[in-house]
Amino acid sequence: MCTVVVDVPRESAQPVRVLAVRDEDRNRPWRRLGEWWPEQPEVRGIRDERAGGAWLAADPRAGRLAVLLNREDLSGRSDDEVVSRGGIPLQSVAGSLAEAPVTRGFNLVEVDADGATVVEWDGLAAHRTRLAPGTHMIAHHAPDDPATPRVGRWLEEFRRAGIAEGDDWWGRWLAVVEASTSDPSASILRRDPHDDVVLESLLVCVATVDANGVDVREAVLSEPGEWDAALAAQLRVGAPARSQ
């Protein structure tokens, strides 16, 4: 299950900051951050090759970012009655997200220059939460829900760490991610058996969204599910996707 940390500024002129960790089967093919959707040529994202959708999508021109997390589905629909969740981030950044998508349950983090919203879809009903100013964590329950062990253990640590100054603003947050690996039961970098596959943390993305557009960068873990000291260097040199 993925993890997103988002900081909504208390002053409107300040940027929204995002750190997202993707958990997936290491054998499921995917593509790194790029322009993979000809029907949306302005969008960059992390593409799932099997279904063709996105885990994370950013439209720098529109100033929108969306990140998808799985959650429990209560609909009882069969596999033949649902479509891939990967289309959800693409619809979100295009401003065309359906009120009742025919997918399995998900949490969707939507970010623009004015703040962030979490859409919770359980397969039956959607609930939207506009996040208040401050730092929040989202996994597979409601925002900031301590029922998720890593949220209960590390949310206050992210809040205390705050945003670093300068271009490496994510440095303090990345230090919390590293520290979390000391507690396997609540680690942000994960290796979890789920539905006959093992879901592992594969990459970390950081993003800034403000009036100037979107800056999103990625760093791939050399060994899925384990801390990688090279993450900071990858994020520092990663080519941003930014435009007004």
N, C-alpha and C positions, 0 to 999 in steps of 0.2 A: 504494500500500500504506500502511495506516495505521500510526501510532506511538503507543505508550502508555508513559508513565513512571510508575512507582509506587514510593512509599516506604513500606516496612513498618517501623514504629517498633521500637526496641530495648526500650522500656518499654511494657508492655501497656496502660497507661492513656492512652497517646498515640494520636492519630488516624492512620489510613492516609490518605495523600495520593495523588491521581491527576491526571495531565495526559494528555489524549488528543487526538490530531489525526486528523481524519477525511479520508481521501482517497477521492474518488469522481468520476464523470463529472458535470460541472457541469450537464449537461442532464437528468440523471435526477432526477425530482421527489422532494422530501423535505419533511418538516415539522420545524420547530424544536422544542426541548424542550417537551414538553407531555404531557397525559393523553389518549392517542390510542387506547387499547385498552379498549373497554367490558367485555370479559371479564376484564380485570385493571384495575379502576378506580383502584387505589392506585398503579399504575405510571406513572412519567413517563419519557419518553425521546425520542430522535431517531428519527423514523419514516421509513422508506422507503415512498414512496407506491406504487411499482410493485408490490411484493410484499407490502406491509402489515406487514412486520416492523420490527425495530429494529437500529440500529447500537450504540447505547448505551441501556441500560435501568436504572432505579433504582427500588427499592421502599423508600421511606423508612421505612415502618412495620416492614418486616422487617429493615431495616438492610443491604440488599444492593445491590450495583452490579455490572453486567456490561458489558464492552465487547468487540466482535467485530472481529477482524482476519482478512483472507483469507490463506491459505497454499496451497502446491502440493497438488494432489489426486492421489493415486496409485491411485485405485480403478478408473479406466477406465470408469466408468459414463457412459451417455449422458445428455443433458439430460432425457430423459423419465423417467429412473430416479432423479432427485434432486429434492429440494424446496429452497426458498429457505433460506439460512443465517440470514435475518432473524428466524426464530422462536427461534434459539438463546439470545440474551440474555433474551428473555421467559421461556423455560423455566428459565433459570438463576436468575433472581431469584425465581421461583416454587418453586425447589427441585425441579424435575422434569426436569432435563437427562438425555436418554437416554444410555446407555452407548455406543451405536453409531448415531449419527444418520445418516439417509439424506440427506446433504448433501455438497457439495464440501468440501474441506479448509478448516480454519480454526484460528486461535488464539483462545482466549477467556480474557479476564482477569476473574476472579471476585473480588470484594472484599467483605469484611465487617469488623466491628469487631475481629476477631481476627487479620486479616492478608489475604493474597492468594494465589490459586492460578491457575496458567496451565494450561488444557486445550489440548493439541495434538492435533488430529484431522487425519490425512492421507487420510481416506477409507477406510482399512483398519483402523486401530487408534488408540486414544486413549491419550495419556500425560499424567498429571497431575503438576505440580510445585508444591509448596507453597513459596513464596518465603521465603527467609531474611530476617531483619532487614537493612535497608539499602535502597539505591536500585537499581532495575532498569529495563531497557528491553526492550520487546517489539515486534517487527515481524512479519516473515513467516517467521522461523526460530525456533529455541529461545530462551528468555529469555536476554538478555545475550550473544547470539551475535555475535561480531565479524565474522562473514561478511556481515552486513548493514552496509554502510559507515557509515550514520549511527549505528548502535550502537557500532561500533568507534571512531568518531571522537568521539562526544559523551557516552557513558555516564559516563566519568570526570569530565567537565565538570559533569554534573548532580550527581554525588556530591560534588564539591568545592563546588559552589554551595550545596547544602543547602537547607533550608526556611527561608524568611524568617519573622520574628516578625509577629504581628498578623493582621488579616483578609486582607491582601494577601499571604498566605503563598506564593503562586505566583510572586511577582515575580522572584526569582532564576532560577527555571526558565524563565520567559518570556524573560529576557535570554539564556539559552542558546539558546532557539529562534531568537531574532533573530540571534545570532552565527552560528548554523549556516548562515544564508543566504549567508554569505560564501564557502561551499564548495559549489557546485552539485552536486558528485558525492556529497555526504554531507548535504545540507540536510534538515532535518526537515520543512520546508514544501516540497512537491514538485509536480512536473508531469511525469508519466511516461506515455509511450505504453504501452498494455497491451491486447492482444486487440482491436485496431482501434478503441479509444477512448483518450482521454487522461484519466488519473486525476490529479486536482488536489486539493491540500489546501483544504478548504472551510470548516472551522471548528475551533475549539479548545474543549475542555471541561476544566474543573477540578472535582475532587470531593474532599470530606472525608467519610470514613466512620469513625464511632466509636460509642460506647455511646449517644449521643444520636440516632443515625440517620444520614441522608445529606444532605449539602449538595452539590448539583451545579449548575454554571453553565456557560453557553456564550457564545462570542464568534464571530461570523461574519466571515471575511475579506472585505474590500471587493473585492479582486481575488484569485480563487483562485490558490493556489500562491505568493503573494508576501507578504512581511512587511507587517503593518498596525499602525501605531503606536497605533491606537485599541483594540487588543485588551484592553489592561490596563483601560482605562476601561469597556469593555463588561462585563468580568468583575466589576469592582468594583460596578457598579450592577445586575448581573443578579439577578433574583429567585431565591433559592435554593429548592430542593425539599428541605425538611428536616422530619423528624418523628421522634418517638420511638416 
